[in-house]
Amino acid sequence: MNGRVRVAMLLLCVSMASAASGGAADMPHWQRIAAASGVADSYSMKLGGAELQVGFAPGALDLGDDPVLNHIRMAADAVVAYFGRFPVSRARVLVVPVPGRGGEPGGTTWGDMDGFQGFTRLRVGEHTTQAGLADDWVATHELVHMAFPSQEREHHWIEEGLATYIEPLARVKTGELKAQKVWADMVDGMPQGEPASGDQGLDHTHTWGRTYWGGALFCLVADVEIRRETANRKGLEDALRGIVDAGGTIDQEWPIEKAFAVGDRATGTHVLTTMYAAWKDAPVPVDLDKLWSELGVQRATDGVEFVQSAPLAAIRESIAGDTLASSPSATKH
């Protein structure tokens, strides 16, 4: 009996047991549906006001379908937690088993494909383990892409930067990650987004560091500045929710200026528009040491400490709230 058959029988047994006991909470978060052409198995999930269809291309997975479905569901739940709802009403994930491989998944996301507003292809190694899925950030990263309008190549940095920045914050909201882990990773990663010699601004410098971490750095600074200007009543997530609510999702092609203007209206500021004007054509370095100090994020031998007396500690907590018990001065990761 192969893995997929075993998983199908398990789902059937769980469904029958739940029906017998009246325990709706024990039901899986997905339903099996008719498979599309060229797809071995298909499932449907309802979440955040949307339908997410997950199909499995032919191929072997040691884990079977169930753990992968659960992983995708967790990723989608994190996106819902950040945006307040799933950004598009109908999306699809195609899981493609990769023979002979383990490790973390890889992914690519498009808009308006095969009748779906968002379409993600998630490549999962045949020998991927449960631990490999637990360490994975790609599924959440890819689904975040559905929450912003498609951009031209010169603005690829905002698409990747948003996904890089939001993915861990969204997973904090669902309890999958701890705030200390996220801030420690930012302290390590954000310097890779700083402009190097010869940089010509985010729209014209398409290195890996400037695309992913440079875009994330733009998002972090924008988040802090929006919160400064609104006395911490609003942040970048409010701007992005406003963009989504106005229809600015991956199946739409908006100029970046329009997206930022809509986001600014949602926060009552001009932060995104002003920052873009400064960052698009010129290198804008960020004094990260000063920023970490103001936010109360301090390097420690085992990660970071939180300094609760820092001037922007409340902003730090609003961006990625620390739910662990802490002393008046600091908490350690």
C-alpha positions as CSV (number, residue, x, y, z in Angstrom):
1,M,0.0,0.0,0.0
2,N,1.6,3.3,-1.1
3,G,1.8,6.4,1.1
4,R,-1.1,8.2,-0.7
5,V,-3.5,5.3,-0.3
6,R,-2.6,5.0,3.4
7,V,-3.2,8.8,3.9
8,A,-6.6,8.6,2.0
9,M,-7.7,5.7,4.2
10,L,-6.6,7.6,7.3
11,L,-8.6,10.6,6.3
12,L,-11.6,8.5,5.7
13,C,-11.3,6.8,9.1
14,V,-10.9,10.2,10.8
15,S,-14.0,11.5,9.0
16,M,-16.1,8.5,10.0
17,A,-14.9,8.6,13.6
18,S,-15.6,12.3,13.8
19,A,-19.1,11.9,12.4
20,A,-19.8,9.1,14.8
21,S,-18.8,11.2,17.8
22,G,-20.2,14.5,16.6
23,G,-16.7,16.1,16.9
24,A,-16.5,18.6,14.1
25,A,-13.3,20.0,15.7
26,D,-11.6,16.6,14.8
27,M,-12.4,17.0,11.1
28,P,-9.4,17.8,8.8
29,H,-9.3,21.3,7.4
30,W,-9.6,20.2,3.8
31,Q,-11.9,18.1,1.6
32,R,-10.8,15.8,-1.2
33,I,-12.2,16.9,-4.6
34,A,-12.0,15.6,-8.1
35,A,-8.4,15.8,-9.4
36,A,-7.7,18.1,-12.4
37,S,-6.0,16.7,-15.5
38,G,-2.4,15.7,-14.9
39,V,-2.9,15.9,-11.1
40,A,-2.8,12.8,-8.8
41,D,-4.8,14.2,-5.8
42,S,-6.7,17.4,-5.2
43,Y,-8.1,19.0,-2.0
44,S,-10.0,22.2,-1.2
45,M,-9.5,24.4,1.9
46,K,-11.9,27.2,3.1
47,L,-10.2,29.9,5.0
48,G,-10.2,33.7,5.5
49,G,-13.1,34.1,3.1
50,A,-11.4,32.2,0.3
51,E,-11.0,28.8,-1.3
52,L,-7.5,27.4,-1.6
53,Q,-7.2,24.3,-3.9
54,V,-4.2,22.1,-3.4
55,G,-3.2,19.6,-6.0
56,F,-0.4,17.0,-6.0
57,A,1.4,16.3,-9.2
58,P,2.2,12.7,-9.8
59,G,5.2,11.5,-7.8
60,A,6.3,10.0,-4.6
61,L,6.4,11.7,-1.2
62,D,7.6,9.8,1.9
63,L,5.3,11.8,4.1
64,G,2.2,11.4,2.0
65,D,-0.3,14.2,1.4
66,D,-1.6,14.9,4.9
67,P,1.5,16.6,6.5
68,V,2.0,18.7,3.4
69,L,-1.6,19.8,3.4
70,N,-1.3,20.7,7.1
71,H,1.8,22.7,6.4
72,I,0.1,24.6,3.6
73,R,-2.8,25.3,5.8
74,M,-0.6,26.7,8.5
75,A,1.1,29.0,5.9
76,A,-2.3,30.2,4.7
77,D,-3.5,30.8,8.3
78,A,-0.4,33.0,8.9
79,V,-1.3,35.1,5.8
80,V,-4.9,35.4,7.1
81,A,-3.6,36.5,10.5
82,Y,-1.5,39.3,9.0
83,F,-3.9,40.6,6.4
84,G,-7.1,39.9,8.2
85,R,-8.3,37.7,5.4
86,F,-6.8,35.7,2.6
87,P,-5.9,38.2,-0.1
88,V,-7.6,36.6,-3.1
89,S,-10.9,34.7,-3.1
90,R,-9.7,31.7,-5.2
91,A,-6.1,30.4,-5.2
92,R,-4.3,27.2,-6.1
93,V,-1.2,25.5,-4.9
94,L,0.4,22.8,-7.0
95,V,2.7,20.5,-5.0
96,V,5.4,19.0,-7.3
97,P,7.3,16.1,-5.8
98,V,11.0,16.2,-6.6
99,P,12.5,12.7,-6.9
100,G,15.5,11.8,-4.8
101,R,15.5,15.1,-2.8
102,G,14.8,16.1,0.8
103,G,15.2,19.4,2.5
104,E,13.0,22.5,2.5
105,P,10.5,23.2,-0.3
106,G,11.0,25.7,-3.1
107,G,8.3,27.8,-4.7
108,T,7.2,30.3,-7.3
109,T,3.9,32.3,-7.5
110,W,2.0,33.9,-10.3
111,G,-1.2,35.8,-10.7
112,D,-4.2,35.1,-12.9
113,M,-3.4,31.5,-14.0
114,D,-5.6,28.6,-15.0
115,G,-8.7,30.5,-13.6
116,F,-7.2,31.2,-10.2
117,Q,-6.3,34.7,-9.0
118,G,-3.1,33.3,-7.4
119,F,-1.2,30.2,-8.3
120,T,1.8,28.8,-6.4
121,R,4.0,25.9,-7.5
122,L,5.6,24.4,-4.4
123,R,8.4,21.9,-5.1
124,V,8.7,19.3,-2.3
125,G,11.5,16.8,-2.2
126,E,10.5,13.1,-2.2
127,H,12.3,12.5,1.1
128,T,11.3,15.7,2.9
129,T,10.8,15.0,6.5
130,Q,8.3,16.5,9.1
131,A,11.3,18.4,10.5
132,G,12.0,19.8,7.1
133,L,8.5,21.1,6.8
134,A,8.6,22.6,10.3
135,D,11.8,24.6,9.3
136,D,10.2,25.7,6.0
137,W,9.4,29.4,5.4
138,V,8.9,29.1,1.6
139,A,5.2,28.2,1.7
140,T,4.2,31.3,3.7
141,H,6.6,33.5,1.7
142,E,4.9,32.4,-1.6
143,L,1.4,32.9,-0.4
144,V,2.3,36.4,0.8
145,H,3.0,37.3,-2.8
146,M,-0.7,37.0,-3.6
147,A,-1.3,40.2,-1.4
148,F,0.3,42.8,-3.7
149,P,-0.2,43.8,-7.3
150,S,2.1,42.3,-9.9
151,Q,5.1,44.6,-10.7
152,E,7.5,45.2,-13.6
153,R,11.1,43.9,-13.2
154,E,12.5,47.1,-11.8
155,H,10.1,46.8,-8.9
156,H,10.7,43.2,-8.2
157,W,12.3,44.3,-4.9
158,I,9.0,45.3,-3.3
159,E,7.4,42.0,-4.1
160,E,10.3,40.0,-2.7
161,G,11.0,42.5,0.1
162,L,7.4,42.4,1.3
163,A,7.4,38.6,1.4
164,T,10.7,38.4,3.1
165,Y,9.6,40.9,5.8
166,I,6.0,39.7,6.3
167,E,6.6,35.9,6.3
168,P,8.1,35.7,9.8
169,L,5.9,38.4,11.3
170,A,2.8,36.5,10.1
171,R,4.1,33.3,11.7
172,V,4.6,35.1,15.0
173,K,0.9,36.0,14.9
174,T,-0.1,32.3,14.7
175,G,2.4,31.3,17.4
176,E,4.6,29.4,14.9
177,L,7.6,31.6,15.6
178,K,8.8,33.6,18.6
179,A,9.4,37.3,18.4
180,Q,13.0,37.0,19.6
181,K,13.8,34.6,16.7
182,V,12.4,37.0,14.2
183,W,14.3,40.0,15.5
184,A,17.5,38.0,15.8
185,D,17.1,37.0,12.1
186,M,16.5,40.7,11.2
187,V,19.6,41.8,13.0
188,D,21.6,39.2,11.0
189,G,19.8,39.6,7.7
190,M,19.0,43.3,7.2
191,P,22.7,44.4,6.7
192,Q,22.6,42.4,3.4
193,G,20.0,44.9,2.1
194,E,22.2,48.0,2.6
195,P,23.4,49.7,-0.6
196,A,27.0,48.8,-1.6
197,S,29.4,50.8,-3.7
198,G,27.9,51.6,-7.1
199,D,24.3,51.2,-5.9
200,Q,21.8,53.2,-8.0
201,G,18.7,52.8,-5.9
202,L,16.3,49.9,-5.5
203,D,14.7,50.3,-8.9
204,H,18.1,50.0,-10.7
205,T,20.1,47.6,-8.5
206,H,18.9,44.0,-9.0
207,T,21.4,42.1,-6.8
208,W,20.0,39.3,-4.6
209,G,20.8,41.3,-1.4
210,R,19.1,44.5,-2.6
211,T,16.1,42.6,-4.0
212,Y,15.2,40.5,-1.0
213,W,16.8,42.2,2.0
214,G,16.9,45.7,0.5
215,G,13.2,45.4,-0.1
216,A,12.7,44.0,3.4
217,L,14.7,46.9,4.8
218,F,12.5,49.4,3.0
219,C,9.5,47.6,4.6
220,L,11.0,47.7,8.1
221,V,11.8,51.4,7.9
222,A,8.4,52.2,6.5
223,D,6.7,50.2,9.3
224,V,8.6,52.1,11.9
225,E,8.0,55.5,10.3
226,I,4.2,54.8,9.9
227,R,4.0,53.9,13.5
228,R,6.0,57.0,14.6
229,E,3.7,59.3,12.6
230,T,0.5,57.7,13.9
231,A,1.5,57.3,17.5
232,N,1.7,53.6,16.9
233,R,-2.0,53.4,15.9
234,K,-1.2,52.1,12.4
235,G,1.6,50.2,10.7
236,L,2.7,48.8,7.4
237,E,0.1,46.0,7.8
238,D,-2.7,48.6,7.7
239,A,-1.2,50.0,4.5
240,L,-1.1,46.6,2.9
241,R,-4.6,45.6,4.1
242,G,-5.8,48.8,2.4
243,I,-4.1,47.9,-0.8
244,V,-5.7,44.4,-0.7
245,D,-9.1,45.8,0.2
246,A,-8.8,48.1,-2.9
247,G,-8.3,45.1,-5.1
248,G,-4.5,45.3,-5.3
249,T,-3.6,41.7,-5.4
250,I,-1.3,39.5,-7.6
251,D,-3.8,39.1,-10.4
252,Q,-3.7,42.9,-11.0
253,E,-1.0,45.0,-12.6
254,W,-0.8,48.3,-10.8
255,P,2.0,50.9,-11.0
256,I,4.0,50.9,-7.8
257,E,3.1,54.6,-7.3
258,K,-0.6,53.7,-7.3
259,A,-0.1,50.9,-4.7
260,F,1.9,53.1,-2.4
261,A,-0.6,56.0,-2.7
262,V,-3.5,53.6,-1.8
263,G,-1.4,52.3,1.2
264,D,-0.7,55.8,2.4
265,R,-4.4,56.7,2.3
266,A,-5.0,53.7,4.5
267,T,-2.6,55.0,7.2
268,G,-3.2,58.7,6.7
269,T,0.5,59.3,6.0
270,H,2.8,59.8,3.1
271,V,5.5,57.4,4.3
272,L,5.4,54.9,1.4
273,T,5.3,57.6,-1.4
274,T,8.0,59.7,0.2
275,M,10.3,56.8,0.9
276,Y,9.9,55.4,-2.6
277,A,10.8,58.8,-4.1
278,A,14.0,58.8,-2.1
279,W,15.0,55.1,-2.4
280,K,14.1,54.3,-6.0
281,D,17.0,56.1,-7.8
282,A,19.7,56.6,-5.1
283,P,21.4,54.6,-2.4
284,V,19.8,55.3,1.0
285,P,21.8,53.7,3.9
286,V,20.1,53.0,7.1
287,D,21.9,53.4,10.5
288,L,20.8,49.9,11.7
289,D,22.7,50.1,14.9
290,K,20.8,53.2,15.9
291,L,17.5,51.6,14.7
292,W,18.1,48.5,16.8
293,S,19.0,50.6,19.8
294,E,15.8,52.7,19.5
295,L,13.7,49.6,19.1
296,G,15.3,47.9,22.1
297,V,16.8,45.0,20.1
298,Q,20.3,44.2,21.5
299,R,22.7,41.5,20.4
300,A,23.4,38.8,22.9
301,T,25.5,35.7,22.8
302,D,22.5,33.5,22.2
303,G,20.5,35.8,19.9
304,V,19.0,39.1,21.0
305,E,17.8,40.8,24.2
306,F,14.8,43.1,24.4
307,V,15.3,46.4,26.2
308,Q,11.9,47.4,27.4
309,S,13.0,50.9,28.3
310,A,14.1,51.7,24.7
311,P,12.3,54.7,23.1
312,L,10.6,52.6,20.4
313,A,10.0,49.5,22.4
314,A,6.3,49.8,22.0
315,I,6.7,50.0,18.3
316,R,8.9,46.9,18.3
317,E,6.2,45.0,20.3
318,S,3.5,46.2,17.8
319,I,5.5,44.9,14.9
320,A,6.3,41.5,16.4
321,G,4.8,41.2,19.8
322,D,6.8,39.4,22.5
323,T,4.5,37.0,24.3
324,L,7.1,35.6,26.6
325,A,7.4,36.7,30.3
326,S,10.1,39.3,30.5
327,S,12.0,41.3,33.1
328,P,11.5,45.0,33.3
329,S,14.8,45.5,31.4
330,A,15.2,42.7,28.9
331,T,14.3,39.3,27.7
332,K,16.7,36.8,26.1
333,H,16.3,34.6,23.1
